[in-house]
């Protein structure tokens, strides 16, 4: 059976502890994409990562590596989760299926004071995947647009879908939970 792993981004501490907010793995387009993949007989898991408001790479890694990542596993990630995947793929000798990075963030302005992004991007990272694709919107935060450009210029063979009106690919920016462009790339 084909599998997909979906990683969320980094909410604020206030968002995370707000009892009226969904868990990060159930926000924005994630549940919609997960359900569409399930309907295509792809076992899609949206992982809840520990303390996402203050991400620690080793802690996220412990949770992520509980899942069986194989050569046909699809990996989808948003924002900080996409940055996590870039590091994991850069530091590991793996072969995976399609990888989609939505609004990838690599902390270019050093907003996080951790070692989460202390790594070198593997320029051959795309060769570890069946296909590596970035989604970026030009009206996203400047540091996200900068991160996407960094990834695009550092990695040979990455495909990029650019938008002008999706913001940070959140429900608030997109006005919808549906993300058909992502589903069509997957």
Secondary structure, DSSP 8 states (H G I E B T S, - for coil): --EEEEE-----HHHHH-TTS--GGGSTTHHHHHHHHHTTT-EEEEE--TTGGG--HHHHHHHHTTS---TT-EEEEETHHHHHHHHHHHHS----SEEEEES----TT--S-SSTT-S---TTGGGGSSEEEEEEETTS-HHHHHHHHHHHHHSTT-EEEEESS-TTSSHHHHSSS--HHHHHH-
